[in-house]
Every structure is written in structure tokens, then in C-alpha cells.
Amino acid sequence: MNEVFNYTLKKVRRLIIGVVGFTILLIGIALLVLPGPAFIVIPVGLALLATEFVWARKLLKKVKGQIGRAMKNKKNKKP
């Protein structure tokens, strides 16, 4: 009985994180064309999804790398 409860709890947790993470991610994508901090919201959504999904973890790693390179290029272009 306890195993069934734990399994169900894990599935419900994964579902809730998936729904909330995708919602935040979609809001971030919408903010690419709307006024707002899309480049903050999208990584937050990916970070939330990365707690449960491997594909999101890999994508978040790529996004972090791109942000790091952009920040490095920005520092090098200062007059």
C-alpha cells in the first residue's frame, strides 16, 4: 500500500512540476514579443522543468552556456 502511495505521489509531483514549468516557459516565450523579462523567465521555467526532465536539464545547460558567452562578449566590448 505504501509503495502505491509513493508511486502516485511521485507521478502527481512530476505532473504539477511539468504543468507549472511549461506555463512559466510559455509565458517566457510570449515575453519575447511582449514587453517583459523573457530572458529571466525562460531560464526559470527551464530550471523548474530540469528538476524532473532530462531534456530540460540539457537545454538549460545550453542556455546557461549561451548566456555566459553573451555576458563575456558584452564585457569585452566595453569602450
Secondary structure as the mmCIF struct_conf table of DSSP 4:
data_model
#
loop_
_struct_conf.conf_type_id
_struct_conf.id
_struct_conf.beg_label_comp_id
_struct_conf.beg_label_asym_id
_struct_conf.beg_label_seq_id
_struct_conf.end_label_comp_id
_struct_conf.end_label_asym_id
_struct_conf.end_label_seq_id
HELX_RH_AL_P HELX_RH_AL_P1 ASN A 2 ALA A 30
TURN_TY1_P TURN_TY1_P1 LEU A 31 VAL A 33
BEND BEND1 LEU A 34 GLY A 36
HELX_RH_AL_P HELX_RH_AL_P2 ALA A 38 ALA A 50
TURN_TY1_P TURN_TY1_P2 THR A 51 GLU A 52
HELX_RH_AL_P HELX_RH_AL_P3 VAL A 54 ASN A 76
TURN_TY1_P TURN_TY1_P3 LYS A 77 LYS A 77
#
